[in-house]
Amino acid sequence: MQSSNPVLNRSSAFAPGHGQAYPGAAPYGQPGPQGYGGSGMPPQYQGAPAASRPMTMDDVIVRTAATLGVVTVVAAIAWKTIPDTIVTPVFFAGMLAALAIGLVLSFARRVNPALVMVYAAAEGVFLGIGSKFIANWVGDPGIIVQAVLATMVTAGLTLATYKYFAIKVTPKFTRMVIIGTMGFAGVVVINLLLSLFGVQTGIGGFGAMGLIFAAIGAGLAVFNLILDFDMIEQGVRQGAPQNEAWRAAFGLTVTLVWLYWNILRILAILRGGD
């Protein structure tokens, strides 16, 4: 079973039956040949070099926190330092750089941690300038805090729902999310190309069409989070290499940034311009 997030699809370590790279590794949270390990890993891997042991949930959490931290810091710097005279070209440069690096990372067989951080920095530039524009349009910088909190709450509730209700990610559900995500991305690209020729569809604007499209984007982001949680859990359970935690962190960052941006747009549209 595969996630619609291409980041997590690329590595066979996240595919059922392909991640058991370590002899004797038991499913995550279950005893191995020598009993339980304190970290959920087989005892023989505790204290082993990072490159030679299986990935853990803690690995994913730490690396995701680091990646999102870079996004946040760079976004704040971009907000404060980018002059208004070059906002538009820098905004598009950050967006295109994040897209290009994201594609490279998505199809790489081995994720480069340094490149993940460069991607996070590019996303930070894009989000910092974009968030400032929306805050100025609304006339209240506080909307950024609201969007961040809403994103955190939404992600937390999604994870809780996934765990508490033991959601099963079926092939049919996965296909539906993949098709929806690809369709959404296709519309975004077409809309961007049309805007370059002066054609405005309203999809990227702050009207009714923009609200509907942002709501669809936020919903798809939530569904992608469910797929990502499932694939990360499978990777841990099947003993994916520790370095794959960077791939998981990158995948989560992509989805969380997408979720934040659409929530911010929804809040801005509902508030209206200043």
Residue pairs with C-beta under 8 A, 6 or more apart in sequence:
1 15
1 16
1 169
1 170
1 171
1 174
1 230
1 234
2 8
2 9
2 15
2 174
2 231
3 9
3 14
3 174
3 224
3 227
3 228
3 230
3 231
3 251
4 174
4 177
4 178
4 181
4 223
4 224
4 227
5 224
5 227
5 228
5 231
5 251
5 254
5 255
6 106
6 107
7 105
7 106
7 247
7 250
7 251
7 254
8 14
8 227
8 228
8 231
8 232
8 235
8 247
8 248
8 251
10 106
10 107
10 108
10 109
10 247
11 109
11 235
11 240
11 244
11 247
12 18
12 19
13 19
13 21
13 55
13 235
13 238
13 240
13 241
13 244
14 231
14 232
14 234
14 235
14 240
14 244
14 247
15 234
16 234
16 238
17 238
18 238
19 234
19 235
19 237
19 238
19 239
19 240
20 238
20 239
21 54
21 239
21 240
21 241
22 42
22 45
22 53
22 54
22 239
24 32
24 33
24 42
24 44
25 32
25 41
25 42
25 45
25 54
25 238
25 239
26 32
26 33
26 42
27 237
27 238
28 40
28 57
28 233
28 236
28 237
29 40
29 237
32 42
32 43
32 44
33 42
34 42
34 43
34 44
35 43
37 43
37 45
37 46
38 46
39 46
39 56
39 58
40 56
40 57
40 236
41 53
41 54
41 56
42 54
45 52
45 53
45 54
46 53
50 242
51 241
51 242
51 243
52 242
53 242
54 236
54 239
54 240
54 241
54 242
55 235
55 236
55 239
55 240
55 241
55 242
55 243
55 244
55 245
55 248
56 236
56 242
56 245
57 232
57 236
59 242
59 245
60 232
60 236
60 245
60 248
60 249
60 252
62 245
63 113
63 245
63 246
63 248
63 249
64 248
64 249
64 252
64 253
66 117
66 249
67 116
67 117
67 120
67 249
67 250
67 253
68 120
68 253
68 256
70 117
70 120
70 121
70 124
71 120
71 121
71 123
71 124
71 127
71 253
71 257
72 124
73 124
74 120
74 121
74 123
74 124
74 125
74 128
75 124
75 125
75 127
75 128
75 131
76 128
77 124
77 128
78 90
78 94
78 124
78 125
78 127
78 128
78 129
78 132
79 128
79 129
79 131
79 132
82 90
82 125
82 128
82 129
87 129
87 132
87 133
90 125
90 129
91 125
91 126
91 129
91 130
91 133
93 125
94 122
94 123
94 124
94 125
94 126
94 129
95 126
97 122
97 125
98 119
98 122
98 123
98 126
101 115
101 118
101 119
101 122
102 119
102 254
104 115
105 111
105 112
105 115
105 116
105 119
105 247
105 250
110 243
111 243
111 244
111 246
111 247
111 250
113 246
116 246
116 249
116 250
119 250
119 253
120 253
123 253
123 257
127 257
127 260
127 261
130 261
131 144
131 147
131 264
134 143
134 144
134 264
134 265
134 268
135 141
135 143
135 144
136 274
137 206
137 268
137 273
137 274
138 268
138 271
138 272
138 273
138 274
139 273
139 274
140 271
140 274
143 264
143 267
143 268
143 271
144 264
146 267
147 260
147 263
147 264
147 267
148 260
150 263
150 267
151 256
151 259
151 260
151 263
154 218
154 222
154 259
154 263
155 225
155 256
155 259
158 222
158 225
158 226
158 229
159 225
159 229
161 167
162 226
162 229
162 230
167 226
167 230
169 226
169 227
169 230
174 227
177 220
177 223
177 224
177 227
180 220
180 223
181 220
181 224
184 216
184 217
184 220
187 203
187 213
188 203
188 204
191 201
191 203
191 204
192 204
194 200
194 201
195 201
195 204
201 209
202 208
202 209
202 210
203 209
203 210
203 213
204 210
204 213
206 265
206 268
206 269
206 273
207 269
210 265
210 269
211 265
211 266
211 269
211 270
214 262
214 263
214 265
214 266
214 269
215 262
215 266
217 258
217 261
217 262
218 259
218 262
218 263
218 266
221 255
221 256
221 258
221 259
221 262
222 259
224 255
224 258
225 252
225 255
225 256
225 259
228 248
228 251
228 252
228 255
231 248
231 251
232 248
232 251
232 252
235 244
235 248
